[in-house]
Amino acid sequence: MDEFAPARDAALDLQHPAHCPPWCVDCTHRDLGPPGAVLHRSPPATVALYDEGCELVEAQVRAAFWDKAPDWIGTDPPDLERPHVEICVSDSSAMQVYLTPGQAHALAAALVRAADAADTEAFYRTPVPPGAPSAAAPASAPPQQA
């Protein structure tokens, strides 16, 4: 499936400005930040994850870009004044993280490595039926000192 099809369809819409990035499906042309700024966003990818209280929450990951008037350029870190990746966790903390494309690639690679390592646990740990208490310490627990 072509994930950018909605963006292309939106770009063809006469209401959608031609200067939007090709992935933009959600642009805000109101003064949200600096006067004249336009916030462009790609379609969100929603990922379910657990927060620090072990509650299931959703995170939205998407490309974003603040298109600013020239006199406002330099008001944010230079890396974030170009298209970047934003992660918004839709829980009560409303946590937002902004990454450069390089940082997003590094985080994705680190997540893949950690997931691969966590997947290997199934090969050496005795399965525990759902709901049964386990005496085993989680793999992430610090080692016990004697």
HUJOMO-V783962 format. One record per helix or strand of 3 or more residues. SS is the DSSP state (helix for helix, strand for strand). FROM is the first residue (numbers start at 0). LEN is the number of residues. If there is no record, write none. Layout:
BEGIN
SS & FROM & LEN
SS & FROM & LEN
END
This chain:
BEGIN
helix & 4 & 8
strand & 25 & 3
strand & 37 & 4
strand & 44 & 6
strand & 55 & 12
helix & 69 & 3
helix & 77 & 4
strand & 83 & 6
strand & 95 & 4
helix & 100 & 19
helix & 120 & 4
END
